[in-house]
Protein backbone atom coordinates (compact mmCIF):
# COMPACT_ATOMS: atom_id res chain seq x y z
CA UNK A 1 0.00 0.00 0.00
CA UNK A 2 1.42 3.38 -1.03
CA UNK A 3 0.78 6.52 0.99
CA UNK A 4 0.78 9.81 -0.94
CA UNK A 5 0.94 12.98 1.13
CA UNK A 6 -0.54 16.10 -0.49
CA UNK A 7 0.27 19.63 0.51
CA UNK A 8 -2.67 21.80 1.32
CA UNK A 9 -5.11 21.71 4.21
CA UNK A 10 -2.75 20.56 6.97
CA UNK A 11 -5.36 21.32 9.62
CA UNK A 12 -7.58 18.40 8.56
CA UNK A 13 -5.12 15.76 7.39
CA UNK A 14 -3.44 15.04 10.78
CA UNK A 15 -6.72 13.60 12.07
CA UNK A 16 -6.37 10.74 9.57
CA UNK A 17 -2.70 9.97 10.19
CA UNK A 18 -3.38 7.29 12.87
CA UNK A 19 -5.92 5.57 10.62
CA UNK A 20 -3.60 5.57 7.62
CA UNK A 21 -0.68 4.28 9.69
CA UNK A 22 -2.90 1.51 11.05
CA UNK A 23 -4.02 0.51 7.54
CA UNK A 24 -0.45 0.62 6.30
CA UNK A 25 0.79 -1.82 8.93
CA UNK A 26 -2.32 -4.01 8.70
CA UNK A 27 -1.62 -4.60 5.01
CA UNK A 28 2.15 -4.87 5.39
CA UNK A 29 3.10 -7.98 3.44
CA UNK A 30 6.77 -8.57 4.17
CA UNK A 31 8.33 -9.21 7.57
CA UNK A 32 11.97 -8.27 7.91
CA UNK A 33 14.38 -10.76 9.44
CA UNK A 34 17.42 -10.11 11.60
CA UNK A 35 19.26 -13.16 10.30
CA UNK A 36 18.80 -16.60 8.78
CA UNK A 37 21.37 -19.40 8.93
CA UNK A 38 21.54 -22.96 7.74
CA UNK A 39 21.65 -25.16 10.81
CA UNK A 40 24.70 -27.43 10.64
CA UNK A 41 26.68 -26.95 13.89
CA UNK A 42 28.48 -30.30 13.52
CA UNK A 43 29.07 -29.96 9.79
CA UNK A 44 27.20 -31.29 6.75
CA UNK A 45 24.49 -33.86 7.40
CA UNK A 46 20.80 -34.26 8.12
CA UNK A 47 19.43 -32.35 11.13
CA UNK A 48 16.14 -32.36 12.99
CA UNK A 49 15.40 -29.72 15.66
CA UNK A 50 12.92 -30.94 18.26
CA UNK A 51 12.98 -28.09 20.76
CA UNK A 52 14.26 -24.56 21.45
CA UNK A 53 14.69 -22.66 24.71
CA UNK A 54 16.74 -19.84 26.17
CA UNK A 55 16.90 -16.25 27.32
CA UNK A 56 19.44 -13.86 25.77
CA UNK A 57 21.15 -16.85 24.18
CA UNK A 58 19.22 -19.81 22.86
CA UNK A 59 19.71 -23.56 22.77
CA UNK A 60 18.63 -26.16 20.22
CA UNK A 61 18.21 -29.90 20.66
CA UNK A 62 17.48 -32.63 18.17
CA UNK A 63 19.22 -35.21 16.05
CA UNK A 64 22.19 -35.21 13.68
CA UNK A 65 22.87 -37.88 11.09
CA UNK A 66 26.17 -37.92 9.24
CA UNK A 67 26.52 -39.94 6.06
CA UNK A 68 27.04 -43.65 6.75
CA UNK A 69 26.80 -43.11 10.52
CA UNK A 70 24.09 -43.67 13.12
CA UNK A 71 21.97 -40.66 14.17
CA UNK A 72 23.04 -39.01 17.43
CA UNK A 73 21.47 -36.47 19.76
CA UNK A 74 22.78 -32.92 19.54
CA UNK A 75 22.59 -29.78 21.67
CA UNK A 76 23.88 -26.41 20.44
CA UNK A 77 24.07 -22.90 21.86
CA UNK A 78 23.84 -19.69 19.81
CA UNK A 79 24.18 -16.05 20.78
CA UNK A 80 21.46 -13.49 19.92
CA UNK A 81 23.21 -12.70 16.62
CA UNK A 82 23.03 -16.33 15.46
CA UNK A 83 26.68 -17.17 16.08
CA UNK A 84 27.37 -20.71 17.21
CA UNK A 85 28.94 -20.76 20.69
CA UNK A 86 29.29 -24.52 21.12
CA UNK A 87 27.66 -27.85 20.38
CA UNK A 88 27.76 -31.30 21.92
CA UNK A 89 26.91 -34.68 20.44
CA UNK A 90 25.38 -37.30 22.68
CA UNK A 91 27.53 -40.26 21.65
CA UNK A 92 27.61 -43.59 23.44
CA UNK A 93 29.39 -46.61 22.02
CA UNK A 94 26.55 -48.82 23.28
CA UNK A 95 23.89 -46.73 21.53
CA UNK A 96 22.75 -47.46 17.99
CA UNK A 97 20.86 -44.17 17.95
CA UNK A 98 20.20 -41.21 20.25
CA UNK A 99 18.01 -38.11 19.96
CA UNK A 100 17.56 -34.92 21.97
CA UNK A 101 13.85 -34.77 22.76
CA UNK A 102 13.36 -31.72 24.97
CA UNK A 103 15.38 -28.91 26.54
CA UNK A 104 14.82 -26.69 29.55
CA UNK A 105 16.99 -23.60 30.11
CA UNK A 106 17.10 -21.98 33.54
CA UNK A 107 19.04 -19.18 35.19
CA UNK A 108 20.94 -20.34 38.26
CA UNK A 109 23.76 -19.18 40.53
CA UNK A 110 21.99 -16.02 41.64
CA UNK A 111 25.09 -13.83 41.71
CA UNK A 112 26.15 -14.77 38.18
CA UNK A 113 22.70 -15.40 36.66
CA UNK A 114 24.18 -18.25 34.65
CA UNK A 115 22.21 -20.09 31.96
CA UNK A 116 21.96 -23.84 32.56
CA UNK A 117 20.53 -26.31 30.05
CA UNK A 118 18.79 -29.57 30.91
CA UNK A 119 18.68 -32.00 27.99
CA UNK A 120 16.26 -34.93 27.85
CA UNK A 121 17.75 -37.48 25.47
CA UNK A 122 16.41 -40.85 24.32
CA UNK A 123 18.08 -43.71 22.48
CA UNK A 124 18.34 -47.45 22.04
CA UNK A 125 21.26 -49.85 22.16
CA UNK A 126 22.43 -52.82 20.12
CA UNK A 127 19.95 -55.10 21.90
CA UNK A 128 17.06 -52.71 21.06
CA UNK A 129 16.64 -51.65 24.67
CA UNK A 130 15.40 -48.05 24.93
CA UNK A 131 16.75 -45.48 27.38
CA UNK A 132 15.85 -42.04 28.66
CA UNK A 133 18.56 -39.82 30.18
CA UNK A 134 18.77 -36.34 31.66
CA UNK A 135 21.96 -34.31 31.16
CA UNK A 136 22.77 -30.88 32.60
CA UNK A 137 25.15 -28.47 30.84
CA UNK A 138 26.54 -25.18 32.07
CA UNK A 139 26.72 -22.02 29.96
CA UNK A 140 30.07 -23.09 28.45
CA UNK A 141 28.86 -26.52 27.39
CA UNK A 142 30.50 -28.44 30.21
CA UNK A 143 28.56 -31.45 31.46
CA UNK A 144 27.53 -30.86 35.08
CA UNK A 145 25.93 -34.24 35.57
CA UNK A 146 24.02 -36.95 33.74
CA UNK A 147 21.27 -39.16 35.11
CA UNK A 148 19.83 -42.41 33.87
CA UNK A 149 16.06 -41.86 34.06
CA UNK A 150 14.70 -45.23 32.92
CA UNK A 151 14.84 -48.01 30.35
CA UNK A 152 12.21 -49.92 28.39
CA UNK A 153 11.74 -52.53 25.71
CA UNK A 154 9.73 -50.02 23.65
CA UNK A 155 10.15 -46.41 22.60
CA UNK A 156 9.99 -43.82 25.40
CA UNK A 157 8.40 -40.39 25.10
CA UNK A 158 8.99 -37.81 27.79
CA UNK A 159 8.59 -34.22 28.93
CA UNK A 160 10.71 -31.98 31.18
CA UNK A 161 9.20 -29.39 33.54
CA UNK A 162 10.52 -27.15 36.31
CA UNK A 163 8.41 -26.61 39.42
CA UNK A 164 8.19 -23.54 41.64
CA UNK A 165 10.97 -24.86 43.90
CA UNK A 166 13.36 -25.16 40.93
CA UNK A 167 13.20 -28.95 40.91
CA UNK A 168 13.17 -30.78 37.58
CA UNK A 169 10.33 -33.20 36.82
CA UNK A 170 10.47 -35.81 34.06
CA UNK A 171 7.17 -37.29 32.91
CA UNK A 172 7.28 -40.26 30.54
CA UNK A 173 5.04 -43.11 29.47
CA UNK A 174 5.12 -46.54 27.88
CA UNK A 175 2.62 -48.96 26.41
CA UNK A 176 2.43 -52.18 28.42
CA UNK A 177 -0.21 -53.97 26.36
CA UNK A 178 -2.85 -53.21 23.76
CA UNK A 179 -5.01 -51.45 26.35
CA UNK A 180 -2.78 -50.48 29.29
CA UNK A 181 0.02 -47.96 29.74
CA UNK A 182 2.23 -46.78 32.58
CA UNK A 183 3.16 -43.21 33.46
CA UNK A 184 6.59 -42.72 35.05
CA UNK A 185 7.44 -39.75 37.26
CA UNK A 186 11.01 -38.69 38.13
CA UNK A 187 12.08 -35.65 40.10
CA UNK A 188 15.59 -34.21 40.51
CA UNK A 189 17.13 -31.27 42.30
CA UNK A 190 19.22 -28.77 40.34
CA UNK A 191 22.34 -30.48 41.74
CA UNK A 192 21.27 -33.80 40.23
CA UNK A 193 20.02 -35.48 43.40
CA UNK A 194 17.21 -37.93 42.69
CA UNK A 195 14.23 -36.89 44.81
CA UNK A 196 11.72 -39.49 43.63
CA UNK A 197 11.06 -42.13 40.98
CA UNK A 198 7.48 -43.41 40.72
CA UNK A 199 5.41 -45.36 38.25
CA UNK A 200 1.65 -45.24 37.80
CA UNK A 201 0.11 -48.23 35.96
CA UNK A 202 -3.08 -47.29 34.12
CA UNK A 203 -5.32 -50.34 33.90
CA UNK A 204 -7.46 -50.37 30.75
CA UNK A 205 -5.84 -47.11 29.74
CA UNK A 206 -3.88 -46.46 26.58
CA UNK A 207 -2.54 -42.91 26.29
CA UNK A 208 -0.67 -40.92 23.68
CA UNK A 209 1.12 -37.57 23.56
CA UNK A 210 0.65 -36.69 27.22
CA UNK A 211 0.92 -33.07 28.36
CA UNK A 212 2.44 -32.10 31.72
CA UNK A 213 2.36 -29.00 33.92
CA UNK A 214 3.15 -28.09 37.53
CA UNK A 215 1.11 -26.16 40.09
CA UNK A 216 2.29 -23.56 42.58
CA UNK A 217 2.06 -26.29 45.22
CA UNK A 218 4.67 -28.25 43.25
CA UNK A 219 2.15 -30.86 42.18
CA UNK A 220 2.39 -32.43 38.74
CA UNK A 221 -0.53 -32.63 36.31
CA UNK A 222 -0.57 -35.13 33.44
CA UNK A 223 -3.32 -34.84 30.83
CA UNK A 224 -4.26 -36.78 27.74
CA UNK A 225 -6.85 -38.96 26.04
CA UNK A 226 -7.77 -42.48 27.05
CA UNK A 227 -7.59 -44.42 23.79
CA UNK A 228 -9.81 -47.17 25.23
CA UNK A 229 -12.77 -45.09 26.45
CA UNK A 230 -12.03 -42.06 24.20
CA UNK A 231 -12.33 -39.51 27.00
CA UNK A 232 -10.10 -36.64 28.09
CA UNK A 233 -8.51 -37.16 31.47
CA UNK A 234 -6.00 -35.63 33.83
CA UNK A 235 -4.04 -37.05 36.75
CA UNK A 236 -2.87 -35.03 39.74
CA UNK A 237 0.35 -36.23 41.39
CA UNK A 238 1.31 -34.67 44.71
CA UNK A 239 4.76 -33.25 45.44
CA UNK A 240 5.94 -36.74 46.45
CA UNK A 241 4.84 -38.22 43.13
CA UNK A 242 1.85 -40.08 44.57
CA UNK A 243 -1.35 -40.28 42.53
CA UNK A 244 -3.83 -37.93 44.17
CA UNK A 245 -6.73 -38.20 41.74
CA UNK A 246 -7.65 -39.26 38.22
CA UNK A 247 -10.47 -37.34 36.55
CA UNK A 248 -12.13 -38.38 33.28
CA UNK A 249 -14.34 -36.14 31.17
CA UNK A 250 -17.20 -38.32 29.95
CA UNK A 251 -19.16 -36.84 27.06
CA UNK A 252 -21.10 -37.92 23.95
CA UNK A 253 -18.09 -36.93 21.83
CA UNK A 254 -15.29 -39.31 20.90
CA UNK A 255 -12.14 -37.54 22.07
CA UNK A 256 -9.07 -38.37 19.99
CA UNK A 257 -6.26 -35.95 20.89
CA UNK A 258 -5.35 -33.45 23.61
CA UNK A 259 -3.88 -30.30 22.08
CA UNK A 260 -2.93 -28.31 25.17
CA UNK A 261 -2.96 -28.34 28.96
CA UNK A 262 -2.67 -25.26 31.16
CA UNK A 263 -2.95 -24.38 34.86
CA UNK A 264 -3.92 -20.91 36.08
CA UNK A 265 -2.74 -19.09 39.20
CA UNK A 266 -5.63 -20.53 41.22
CA UNK A 267 -4.71 -24.09 40.33
CA UNK A 268 -7.62 -24.62 37.91
CA UNK A 269 -6.87 -27.06 35.09
CA UNK A 270 -7.63 -26.32 31.43
CA UNK A 271 -7.68 -28.89 28.63
CA UNK A 272 -8.48 -28.40 24.96
CA UNK A 273 -8.47 -30.96 22.18
CA UNK A 274 -10.37 -32.76 19.45
CA UNK A 275 -13.74 -34.43 19.91
CA UNK A 276 -15.72 -36.13 17.16
CA UNK A 277 -19.49 -36.36 16.72
CA UNK A 278 -21.36 -37.92 13.85
CA UNK A 279 -23.29 -34.79 12.91
CA UNK A 280 -20.47 -32.28 13.20
CA UNK A 281 -17.20 -34.17 12.64
CA UNK A 282 -14.12 -33.00 14.56
CA UNK A 283 -14.80 -30.11 16.95
CA UNK A 284 -12.87 -28.14 19.55
CA UNK A 285 -13.64 -29.26 23.08
CA UNK A 286 -12.45 -27.12 25.98
CA UNK A 287 -12.96 -28.13 29.62
CA UNK A 288 -11.97 -26.50 32.90
CA UNK A 289 -11.73 -28.14 36.33
CA UNK A 290 -10.92 -26.69 39.71
CA UNK A 291 -8.03 -28.13 41.70
CA UNK A 292 -10.43 -30.45 43.54
CA UNK A 293 -11.50 -32.09 40.29
CA UNK A 294 -14.91 -30.44 39.92
CA UNK A 295 -15.94 -29.45 36.39
CA UNK A 296 -16.30 -25.66 36.15
CA UNK A 297 -17.35 -25.43 32.52
CA UNK A 298 -17.06 -27.08 29.13
CA UNK A 299 -17.52 -25.76 25.61
CA UNK A 300 -17.65 -27.30 22.14
CA UNK A 301 -16.85 -25.20 19.09
CA UNK A 302 -18.17 -26.38 15.73
CA UNK A 303 -17.02 -24.33 12.75
CA UNK A 304 -18.66 -23.60 9.42
CA UNK A 305 -20.74 -26.39 7.90
CA UNK A 306 -19.42 -28.95 10.39
CA UNK A 307 -15.95 -29.13 8.87
CA UNK A 308 -12.97 -30.56 10.71
CA UNK A 309 -11.93 -28.17 13.49
CA UNK A 310 -8.60 -28.79 15.25
CA UNK A 311 -7.35 -26.67 18.20
CA UNK A 312 -3.58 -26.17 18.54
CA UNK A 313 -2.75 -24.11 21.63
CA UNK A 314 -4.26 -22.16 24.51
CA UNK A 315 -3.44 -19.03 26.54
CA UNK A 316 -5.01 -17.85 29.80
CA UNK A 317 -4.97 -14.20 30.86
CA UNK A 318 -5.11 -12.52 34.27
CA UNK A 319 -8.94 -12.46 34.27
CA UNK A 320 -9.00 -16.23 33.55
CA UNK A 321 -10.27 -15.66 30.03
CA UNK A 322 -9.17 -18.39 27.63
CA UNK A 323 -7.79 -17.83 24.12
CA UNK A 324 -7.49 -20.79 21.74
CA UNK A 325 -6.16 -20.92 18.21
CA UNK A 326 -6.38 -23.72 15.68
CA UNK A 327 -7.73 -24.74 12.29
CA UNK A 328 -11.23 -24.67 10.90
CA UNK A 329 -12.10 -26.38 7.62
CA UNK A 330 -14.53 -25.21 4.95
CA UNK A 331 -16.80 -27.53 2.99
CA UNK A 332 -14.21 -27.45 0.18
CA UNK A 333 -11.49 -28.80 2.49
CA UNK A 334 -9.55 -25.53 2.91
CA UNK A 335 -8.13 -24.74 6.36
CA UNK A 336 -8.18 -21.28 7.93
CA UNK A 337 -6.76 -20.06 11.24
CA UNK A 338 -9.47 -19.71 13.86
CA UNK A 339 -8.99 -17.95 17.20
CA UNK A 340 -11.64 -17.80 19.93
CA UNK A 341 -11.99 -16.22 23.36
CA UNK A 342 -14.02 -17.53 26.29
CA UNK A 343 -14.55 -15.63 29.52
CA UNK A 344 -13.89 -17.20 32.92
CA UNK A 345 -17.38 -18.75 32.90
CA UNK A 346 -16.99 -20.39 29.50
CA UNK A 347 -19.10 -17.93 27.51
CA UNK A 348 -17.85 -17.25 23.97
CA UNK A 349 -16.74 -13.62 23.73
CA UNK A 350 -15.47 -13.56 20.14
CA UNK A 351 -14.17 -15.73 17.31
CA UNK A 352 -11.93 -14.62 14.45
CA UNK A 353 -11.00 -16.40 11.24
CA UNK A 354 -7.96 -15.65 9.09
CA UNK A 355 -7.99 -17.19 5.61
CA UNK A 356 -5.04 -17.78 3.33
CA UNK A 357 -4.44 -16.14 -0.02
CA UNK A 358 -6.21 -17.42 -3.13
CA UNK A 359 -8.33 -19.90 -1.18
CA UNK A 360 -5.27 -21.83 0.01
CA UNK A 361 -5.01 -23.63 3.36
CA UNK A 362 -3.16 -21.95 6.20
CA UNK A 363 -2.53 -23.52 9.61
CA UNK A 364 -1.25 -22.11 12.92
CA UNK A 365 1.84 -23.70 14.44
CA UNK A 366 2.77 -21.48 17.38
CA UNK A 367 0.74 -19.28 19.75
CA UNK A 368 2.17 -16.79 22.26
CA UNK A 369 1.10 -13.75 24.22
CA UNK A 370 2.64 -10.46 25.29
CA UNK A 371 2.18 -9.74 29.00
CA UNK A 372 3.14 -6.53 30.77
CA UNK A 373 3.52 -6.08 34.51
CA UNK A 374 1.29 -3.58 36.30
CA UNK A 375 1.30 -3.44 40.11
CA UNK A 376 2.95 -6.86 40.31
CA UNK A 377 0.31 -8.42 38.06
CA UNK A 378 0.98 -9.74 34.55
CA UNK A 379 -1.65 -8.39 32.15
CA UNK A 380 -2.21 -9.73 28.65
CA UNK A 381 -1.54 -7.17 25.95
CA UNK A 382 -1.42 -8.93 22.56
CA UNK A 383 -1.70 -12.40 21.04
CA UNK A 384 0.73 -13.67 18.40
CA UNK A 385 0.12 -16.50 15.94
CA UNK A 386 2.71 -17.98 13.61
CA UNK A 387 1.24 -19.96 10.74
CA UNK A 388 2.36 -21.62 7.53
CA UNK A 389 0.82 -21.53 4.07
CA UNK A 390 2.87 -23.53 1.58
CA UNK A 391 6.12 -21.53 1.32
CA UNK A 392 5.00 -18.52 3.38
CA UNK A 393 5.31 -17.96 7.12
CA UNK A 394 2.50 -15.73 8.40
CA UNK A 395 2.63 -13.67 11.59
CA UNK A 396 -0.61 -12.36 13.07
CA UNK A 397 -1.11 -9.98 15.98
CA UNK A 398 -4.46 -9.65 17.77
CA UNK A 399 -5.43 -7.57 20.75
CA UNK A 400 -7.45 -9.04 23.60
CA UNK A 401 -10.65 -7.79 21.97
CA UNK A 402 -10.14 -9.81 18.79
CA UNK A 403 -8.95 -6.97 16.57
CA UNK A 404 -6.33 -7.96 14.01
CA UNK A 405 -3.73 -5.29 14.70
CA UNK A 406 -1.06 -6.39 12.25
CA UNK A 407 -0.12 -9.16 9.90
CA UNK A 408 2.99 -9.97 7.93
CA UNK A 409 4.53 -12.76 5.95
CA UNK A 410 7.94 -14.12 5.05
CA UNK A 411 8.48 -16.00 1.80
CA UNK A 412 10.49 -19.22 1.85
CA UNK A 413 12.29 -20.43 -1.26
CA UNK A 414 11.42 -24.12 -1.11
CA UNK A 415 7.88 -25.31 -1.82
CA UNK A 416 7.90 -27.98 0.91
CA UNK A 417 8.55 -26.60 4.40
CA UNK A 418 8.00 -27.79 7.96
CA UNK A 419 8.05 -25.56 11.04
CA UNK A 420 9.85 -27.56 13.73
CA UNK A 421 10.19 -25.39 16.83
CA UNK A 422 9.91 -21.80 18.03
CA UNK A 423 10.79 -19.50 20.89
CA UNK A 424 10.05 -15.78 20.69
CA UNK A 425 11.21 -14.42 17.32
CA UNK A 426 13.27 -17.54 16.55
CA UNK A 427 11.89 -20.29 14.32
CA UNK A 428 13.46 -23.59 13.30
CA UNK A 429 12.21 -24.99 10.03
CA UNK A 430 13.12 -27.59 7.46
CA UNK A 431 12.96 -27.06 3.70
CA UNK A 432 13.02 -29.80 1.09
CA UNK A 433 13.80 -29.54 -2.59
CA UNK A 434 14.71 -32.02 -5.29
CA UNK A 435 18.28 -32.38 -4.07
CA UNK A 436 18.25 -32.46 -0.28
CA UNK A 437 16.66 -31.48 2.99
CA UNK A 438 18.03 -28.45 4.86
CA UNK A 439 17.32 -27.15 8.35
CA UNK A 440 17.38 -23.42 9.10
CA UNK A 441 17.20 -21.03 12.02
CA UNK A 442 15.45 -17.75 11.31
CA UNK A 443 15.15 -14.76 13.62
CA UNK A 444 12.68 -12.03 12.89
CA UNK A 445 13.77 -8.46 13.45
CA UNK A 446 12.25 -5.81 15.68
CA UNK A 447 9.12 -5.61 13.60
CA UNK A 448 6.20 -4.16 15.55
CA UNK A 449 4.34 -7.40 15.02
CA UNK A 450 6.62 -9.11 17.51
CA UNK A 451 6.06 -7.19 20.70
CA UNK A 452 7.05 -9.78 23.27
CA UNK A 453 9.90 -8.31 25.27
CA UNK A 454 11.72 -11.64 25.30
CA UNK A 455 11.53 -11.66 21.50
CA UNK A 456 13.88 -8.69 21.30
N, C-alpha and C positions, 0 to 999 in steps of 0.2 A: 504494500500500500504506500503510495507516494503522497506526502503532504506538501502542498503549495501555499506559501504564505504571501498574501497580497498586501501591499501598502494601502493605506486609506483610513477607514474608521477604526482606529486602534482602541477606541473606548468600548466597542462591542465585542470585538474578536477575543480578548482575553477570557471572556466567560466560557468560551468553547474549548479553550486549550486543554483542560483536564479531560474532556470527553474525547477529543481527538487523540491525545496521548494514550488514553485507555484503549481506543479502537486500534491504534497503531500496534500496541503490544499484544492485544488479543489476536491480531491476525499475523503476528510475526511468525514466519515460517521456519527460519533457520536458527538453531541453537549453537552458539559458539562453544568450542571446547578449549580447555587449557592445555591438554596434551592427550596423545594417543600413542600407545606402544604395543608392539607385538610381544606377547608374554612368552618368553623362553629363558628363564633365569638360569637353567642348567644347560643351555645350548639347544641345538635343533632337536626336534622330537615332537611327539603328540602330547598335548597338555589338556587337562580338564581342571577347572577351578570349581570347587564345591562350596566354598564359603569365603567371606571377607569380614574383617573386623579391624578396629583400630581407633585411634584418636587423631593426633597430628600426623603420625605415620600410620601406615596400614599394612595388614598382613593378609596373605593369601594362603589357602591350603587346597590340596587336590591330589592329582596323580600325574606322573610323568612317565612316558614310555619312550625309551630310546630304541632305535632300530636293532632288531635281533636280541633285545634284552627284555626281561620281565618288568612290568609296570611297578613303580615304587611311589610311595607317598612323598609329598613335597610341601614344605612351608617356605615362604619367602617374605621378606620385609622390604617395603619401599618408602621413600620419603615423600613429602607432599608434592614434590616436583616430578615424581615418577621415576626417580633414580633408584636402582636396586642397591640395597644396603647389604643384604646377605640372603643366602638360601641354605636349606638343609634338606637332604634326602633321607627318608626313613628306610635304611637298608639293613636287612638282617639275612644272614646266610641261610637261615632255616626257612625264610619266607619265600614262597613262589611269587607272591604279589602283596603289595600293601597300598593303602590309599588314605589320604587325609580326609576325614569326613567333615569335621566341624572344628571351629576355632573360637576361643574366647580370649579377648584381650582386656586386661585390667591394669589399673595404675596402683602400684604398691610402693613400699618404702617411702613413707609419708614425706620425709625430708627431701628425697630426690625425685619423687613423683615418677618412678620408673615404670615403663611399659613392660608387662609380662604377658606372654602368650601361652595359652593352654591348648594343646593340639590333641584331638581325639582321632586316633588312627586305627584302622582295621586292616586285616590281612589274613592269609591262610598259608599253611606250610606245605611241605612235600607230601604229607599224609592227609591233606585236605581238611585239617583241623583249623577252625577259624578262631581269630583272636581279636580282642579289643584292648587297646592300650591308651594311657593318658600320659603325655609328655609335657613338661613345663620348660619354656625357654625364657632367658632374660632378654633385655633389649639389644644385646650384642650377638644373640644367636647361640649363646652357651646353654647347654642342657643343664637345668637345675636338678631335675629328677624325672624319672620315668616309672610308671606304675602299670603293672599287669592288672587289667580290670576283670576280664573273664575270658573263657574259651567256650567253644561250641562246635558241634558237628555240622551246623548249618550257618548260613550267612547272618551276621549280626548288624543290626541298625541301632544307632544310638544318638543321644542328644547331650549337650553340655550346658549347664546353667549355674549361675552364681546366686547364692542366697544373700539375705540382708546382713549376714554375719561374715561375709566374704569366704564362705565355704563353697567348694565346687561339687555339684551334684552331677552324676552320670546316670541317665535313664536309658535302658536298652531293653530289647525284647527278642524273643525267639519263638518259632513255632515248634510245639512239642508233638502235635498230631494234626490230623485233618481238622479238628474242631477246638483244640486247646492250645493256648500260648502261655508264656511266662514272662512277666515283667521283672527286670532286675534293677535294683537301686544301689548305687555306690555313692559314698560321700567322703570327700577328702578336705583336709585343711590346706591353706596356701603353702604350707611347708612340706606337703606331701604325705602327712600322716593319715592313714586310713581310719575314718571315724565310724563307718558302718558299711556293711555289704549284705543286702537282703534280696530275697527273691519272692515273688508273688505269683503263684500258679493261678491261672484263670480257667477254671473248669467250664467246659462248653463255651469257651470264648476263643475266637480267632480275631486278632487285631492287625492293623496295618497302619503305617505312617503315624505313629503316636506323636502327640504334641505334649510338651512339658512346660511348666511355669512354677515359680515359687511365690509364696505369700510373705507378708511382712512378719509372720510368726515363724518363718523358716520351715513351713510345710511345703511339700511337693505335690503338685497336681499333675496327673497324667490323663489325657483325654484322647478319645478316638471313636471308632465305630466297631461294634461287635459284628463280625462277618457271619455269625450264626443266626442271631436274632435280628440283625439289620437295624440296630438302635444306636444312637449316640450314647456315650457314657463318659463319666469321669471318675477317677479314683483319687482320694485324698490320703496321702501318706503324712504321718506326723514327723516331727523333727528327728525322731529316732528311726525313721524308715518303716514304721509299722503301719499297716493298712487301717485307716480310720473309718472310711466309708467308701462304698461303691454305689454310684447313682446312675441309673439308666433312664433315658428319655424314651418312653413308649408312646408311639404315635401311629396314625394310619399310614404314614409315609414309609417308604423303604429307604433308610439312610445308607449311603454308599461310601462317603468320604468326608472326613473332618478337614476343613480348610484352615481354621485358625482357632486358637485358644488364648484367652486373655483373662487377667485378674485385675480388678480395680483396687483402689486404696482401701475400700471397706472389706475386701476379701471376697466379694461376689465373683462368680465364675461365669464367663461368657464363652459360648461355643457357636461357631457357624460352619455350615457345610452343605452338602448336597443331599436332598431327599427326593425320592421319585414317587409320583402318583400317576395312575393310569390316565386320568383326564388331562393332566397338566404337564407330564413329563418331569424332567429334572427342575427342581425349584431350590431357592435359597431357604434354608431353615436356620433361624437364629434363636438360641435359648439362653436364658440367664437364671442362675441359681444363687441363693445366698450361701454363706459359708457353712450353714447347717444342712445344706442339701435340699432346701425347699425351692420349688420352681417359682420364680418371680414373674417371668413372662416368656412367651414364645411367639414368634412371628414367621410366617411363610411368605416369601415374595415370588410371585409368578409373573414373568414378563409378558411381552406382547405375544398373543396368539399361542400361548402355551409352548413356546420354544424352550430349548435347553438353556437353563440359567445356572451358572457356576460361580459361586463366591470365591474370592482369592484371599483376602486379608481384611483385618478389622482393626479399628482404632477407637479408643474410649477417651472422652475428654473429661475436664474437671467437673462438669455437671452430670456425668454418667450417661451422656448421650453417646450413641454408638454409630460409627461410620463404617460402612462396608463397601468394598469395591469388588467387581468381578465382571463376568461376561453375561450378556443376554443375547439370545439368538432369534433372528427373524424367521418368518416362514420360508424364506428362500435359503436359509442355512448360513447367513452372514452374521458374524459376531460383532457386537459393539461393546464398549466399556460402559458399565452401569455402576453408579455410586448412589447409595441410599443413606439416609440418616433417620435413626429412631431416637426418641427421647428416653428418659430413664424409666418410663413406664411401658415402653415398647410400642408407642404410637409412631406411625410413619410421619416424619416431618417433611421430607422432600426426597425426590429421586431425580437423578440426572443421567442422561444418556449421551455418550460421545461416539459418533460414528466415524468410520474411516473414510478416506477419499475414494471416490468412484465406486461406491458400494462394495468396498473390500473389507475383509474381516480385520479387526484390531482387537488385541487382548491385553489386559493389564498384567504386569509381572511383579511390580513392586509398589508398595503403598506406605507412605510416611507422613508425618505431621510436623509442623513447626509450632513449638510451645515457647511461650515467653513467661518469665517469672514476674509476678506482681504480688507483693506482700507475702512472700514465701509460698506462693501457690503457682503451679504451672498451668497456664491458660492456653488453650488451643488457638492458634492464629490461622494457619492455612493447612490445607491438605495437598499432597503431591502424589501423582500417579505417573509411573513410568510404564509405557506400553510398547508393543511391537506390532508393526504392520508390514509384513514382507521385509523389505530392506530399509525400513525407516523406524527409528526410535522416536516415540512421541513422549513429551513431557507436559503434563496438565497440572494446573494450579487452581484449586477451588478455595473459596472462603467457607466459613462454617455455616453460611446461609445457603450454600449450593450455587453461588455465582461462579462461573468460570472466569477467573481473573486473567489468566494468561495461558497460552499454549505455544509449544514450539516443537520442532522436529529436527532430527539429525539423520542424514542419509548415509547408509552403509553401502559399500561397493558391491559386496557379494549379494546374490539373490537369496541364499539360504543362510539364515542367522539364528542363533540361539542365545538368549540372555541367560547367563549362568548364575550370577550373584551380584549383589549391590550393597553398598553402604554409602549414605550421603550422595555426593556427586559422582562417585566412582562406580563404574559398571564393568563387569567382566562378561565378555561375550565370545562366542565362537562363530566363525564364518567358514563356509565351505564353498569351494568352487570345483572346477573339473580336475584340478591338479592335486589339491591337498586341503587339509583342514588346519586353520590357524586360530589361535586364541589371542584375544586382545584385552588390554586394560584401557579404559577411556574415562577421562575426568572432564566433566563439564566445568566451564568457567563461571565467573561470578555473574551469571545471567540472573535477572531479577526473579525468574521462575523458580530458582533454587534458593529459597530464603532460609533454610535451616542453618543455624549458626555453625553447627558441626560440619556442614557441607562446604564451608569456606576454608 
